[in-house]
Amino acid sequence: MDILPTADGVPLDTVLLRTFLEVVDSGSFATAAERLALTPSAVSGHIKRLEQMVGVDLLTRTTRHLSLTQGGDTLYAYGRNILDLEREARAKLRGAPLRGLLRVGASEDFAGAWLPQVLQRFRQRHPEATIDLKVGITADLLRQQERGRLDLVFGKQCSRVGKGGELLWEEPLVWAYAENDPLDLDRPLPLAVFPDPCIYRESAITALNKAGHAWRLVFESSSMAGCLSAARAGFAVTVIADSQRVEGLRLVGRNEGLPALPVVRFYAFPRSDSPACADLIAAARRAGQQDRFSPRALRG
């Protein structure tokens, strides 16, 4: 059994940590039990033992809802790093650095915002590896993976993903516009969005239609840089993940009468549990968690 000592000498059991993280990532005890090949009562027992071990409650539970306590949120961040380090160590001990080709797919926004940091860390561990990168829409990349053309896909979803997807992090979607330009509230909202299908586009239009807010499509680009440029120029409002804000943009929203947007979740979809995929996933999670995002809400 894998254990790590806590400050007071009581060992932290990584088996229990893994169960806790699976409950958080999957959103429920039942789903976590299915993924871990355990019974729901065993999962509940793991959480109870972990809470006794650390001396704090990790989850608040009602009949229909689960959420992380402050202590649970802290342990989630540290526990994820602990298990990532353990996985990296095991991969390192299993063999030499990767020398072959790894075929990776990434959504356009992921490639622009986080991939440079991911590749930098990966290159430190696998300096002789070769990566073939394809950038595109998450759904299209996953179809290519099903055909055996990609080993690993980094993408985004607004709904939780079941089997096959490993949650990296989640954060709110936001409306962004030129920092110094006033937004004309008497005219339909001008939008800069990705081509369909895109969850940013779908989330924006759904929220506006539900709120009865008039809008018009004035800029469409398959490039995140293009949508950001349109927003910075005051040409249109765009939708981005909160951590994708750049200089020259400001957030617009409630004060301008715009509706709230949902949370976006970034996932890794590995085709196999190879050491190379594990290293890339760990690097992606660390890149995305450099800034702390919104607290995680879980389904009951």
C-alpha positions, 0 to 999 in steps of 0.5 A: 500500500502506498503511503506518504507521511503527514506533518504529524507522522500519520501516513497519507494513504494514496489509495484513499487519495485516489478515491477522493480525487475520483469522487471529485472528478466524477461528481458522485460516489456511484460514478467513482465506484464504477470507475474504480471497480469498487462498491459505493459503500467501499468508496464511502468508507475510503472517504471516511477513513481519509477524513479521519486521517487528516482530521477535517471534513472533506465533503459536505453532503446532502441528499442531492448535492456534494461540495468540497469544504475548504479543507477538501479543496486544499487536499484536492490540489495537494493530492492531485500533485502527490499522485502526479508525482507518484505516477511520474516516478513510477514511469521514470523507474519503468524505463528510458525516456520516450524516443518515438512519436507521440500524436497529440490533438489539442483544441485551438485555445488549449494550444495557444494558452497552455501547450507551450508550458506543457511541451517545455516540461515534457521536453525536460523528461523526454528530450528525444521524443517527437510530437505530431500536433494536430489543432482543431475542434475537440469533437473532431479530434476525438473522432480522429482518436477513435480511428487510431490517429491520435494518442492523446487529446486535450480538449474542453467540455461544459458538461462532465465527461464519463469514461475516457476523459481525465479532468484537468481543471475547471473554470468559468466562462466570461464575456470579454471586450476592449478595455477602453471602449464603451459597449453600446447597450442599445444595439444587439450584442456583437459577437466574435466566436468560433465556427460551429460546433464550439462549446464557447459559441453554443454557451454564449448563444444559449445564454443570450437567447434564454435571457432574451438578449438580442445579439448578432454574429459579426466575426467568426474565426477558427483562431482564438487569436482572431477572436481575441483581436476582434474583442481588443479592437472593440469590434465584438464581444467574445467568450473565453475561459477566465484564465485566457484573459490578456492585456487590452481586454476587460470583463463585461457582464452583469453591469452590461446586462449580459447573462451568466455563462457556465463553467468550462472543463478542460480534459485529457483523453488518453488512448492508452495509459503509457508513461509518455501520455501520463507525463503530458497529462501531469504537465498539463494539469500543473500548467492549468492549475498555476492559478486557482480557479473556482471551487468545484461543485459536485453532483450527488 
